[in-house]
Amino acid sequence: MKRHSPFLLALSLVSLIGCSSQAPDKVAQINTLHIPLVLSGEKSAQPVTALFNANKQDIDQLTLTLKKTYLQDAKAKEIFSPDSDIQPVYTSLSKLEELSMVNQQYLKDKNARGLQQIHAVLQPIISG
């Protein structure tokens, strides 16, 4: 029986582990999301309603996806357990709610730059 070098075996395992790593799922991406805070400055002349609506639709879609994917079969015990696997999902939902409130404030302030920043932050999550 032929014995393989331990170095060769370790190298093979490292390369397999490297190939099997996955991109972070939406929950992890949302939990590390930086909510852009942009001071209003001067009012924008460009229409902000379309940007607001696009952001709102993206936020609503992400919220719905998280709820359907992770919380549909959640039990009360899991919801209130601090070390539960679904706690990061609730953190993500809270972050999306916060982002939604910032989006609404930017619409009220006619802050096109802020709305564009929210759109830019959401795109990698939506498309990923």
C-alpha positions, -999 to +999 in steps of 0.1 A: +000+000+000+014+033-010+015+061+016+010+097+006+030+125+020+013+143+049+022+176+032+004+165+000-026+154+020-028+188+039-024+207+007-052+188-009-075+194+021-067+232+021-075+235-016-108+216-012-118+238+017-109+269-002-130+258-032-160+249-010-163+282+008-194+301-002-202+337-004-219+351+027-257+347+025-281+376+026-284+375+064-247+380+069-245+407+042-274+426+057-259+423+093-227+439+081-244+465+060-234+501+067-264+524+065-253+555+046-260+587+065-257+617+042-265+652+053-291+668+032-274+701+022-292+716-007-324+702-020-321+681-052-337+693-084-338+657-097-369+636-089-363+616-058-395+596-058-382+570-083-351+564-062-372+562-030-396+537-046-368+515-060-351+514-026-384+507-009-392+479-033-357+463-027-360+466+011-395+451+010-384+423-012-354+415+011-377+415+041-401+392+025-374+368+014-359+366+049-392+360+065-401+332+039-367+316+040-359+316+077-389+324+098-418+304+082-412+274+105-398+293+135-410+281+169-416+305+199-387+288+217-363+297+189-375+333+187-368+340+224-336+320+227-306+344+225-283+317+210-308+306+184-299+303+147-327+327+138-315+356+159-292+369+131-323+370+109-341+392+134-310+415+135-312+417+097-349+425+098-342+453+123-314+466+101-337+466+070-364+485+091-338+511+100-327+514+064-364+519+054-368+547+079-336+564+066-349+560+031-382+577+041-363+606+057-342+611+026-374+613+005-388+639+029-356+659+028-354+654-010-319+641-005-311+624-038-275+617-028-286+598+003-311+578-017-284+570-043-262+558-015-289+535-001-294+521-036-257+515-040-255+496-006-285+474-015-274+464-050-248+438-040-273+421-017-301+422-042-279+409-071-259+385-050 
